[in-house]
């Protein structure tokens, strides 16, 4: 487990006060980042965490073993401004990079989330992404790189170069059970395979909720099949899932763009 000894220092700066708190984390100070999130979860105010310009924050173990998350589950009102920084997992163990709690309000800005072994993000709260890259992540036992059960809005962001291998349930690069809006965002060069042809696989979005797309690029994504191409697609609606789309660019996806629904 990461050390949280810095929590007391962060709290001393006023993280529990009614006013907003800002914290700067130096380059490669993963313990400091973990401590800042713990402190923000205990705060009654909004916390803004600034990462170092073009910094790197390596994650090698889980900070929340129950959630199997490399960072603590975010429970408060938190903004992380990356300033071009990267949060990357460096571990042979499979765990998620980040989890957002049910009542949390989280904004991620100008940041890269990469190389998690069991998906990148699980969101159960309110999550806003601005200029965020979710790249080079894997999911071996899971069913998504990004899981959304709450409200997720991504602007000027990308979900690219991720892989889901031999999923044992219906799966997608992004699986949405809640409210999802993508604006000027790219879903590109992702790969998904399924263990059984009876399962549904969406190379971009598997949707059980509401999706709005505006100015989105969906290109070069692959949903691999062994024998049958049925139940595959780029964007697939199941249950009460519904999609509205404007100015969506579809190119080079396999199976092609028609899939089950768009």
Helices and strands as residue ranges (DSSP letters): H 7-10, I 11-15, E 21-25, H 30-42, E 47-51, E 56-59, E 77-89, E 98-100, E 105-114, E 121-123, E 126-135, E 138-139, E 144-148, E 151-155, E 158-160, E 163-167, E 171-176, E 179-183, E 186-188, E 191-194, E 201-207, E 210-214, E 217-219, E 222-224, E 232-237, E 242-246, E 249-251
